Amino acid sequence: MSQYSSGSSFDVHHENFKSPMHNEGLKISTIGIGSYVGDPDDRTDFELYNAIKQSVLSGGLNHIDTAPNYRYMKSEKTIGKVLTVLQNKYDIDREQLFVTSKAGYIPEDATELISQREMIEKLVTIVGVPDSDIVRETGHCMHPLFLDHSLEESLSRLNLECLDVFYL
């Protein structure tokens, strides 16, 4: 059983955590929590925050999945807040959690009210992504400059230095 799950006051079944091949020290919960569903509003932020906090504190879950386009960036921002609280208030170290995010889709920003079109213009003019590498009809891009920018922005919103998996 992992250090994370054994620290819980709840009875967590020993098969709830699995180790990937070639890494017996890493334990990942067989069930993760996603952040795709919900409106980009304060109520959903509150519900997502509490769901993640309670799920992690139960000792039964340590896998958190998100993406910039989930709820127009609000999911990553909410997860960043709860990760900070889990570490500072509940001593849940970053190494005890398995956090994943994604790239490839150019999201809108619900907090700053930035449209996808404006995000694309910023990518072209400021980040230097060639316009020809952006699929404007679907809002997708796989150019290395965009992927690097997307990763750095996700890390900033999540208040993290690294992700465990960065899906493309």
PyMOL commands that set and color helices and strands:
alter all, ss='L'
color gray80, all
select helices_A, chain A and resi 3-6+14-16+42-57+74-90+94-96+116-127+131-133+144-158
alter helices_A, ss='H'
color red, helices_A
select strands_A, chain A and resi 17-18+28-29+32-33+63-65+98-102+134-135+140-141+165-167
alter strands_A, ss='S'
color yellow, strands_A
deselect
rebuild
show_as cartoon
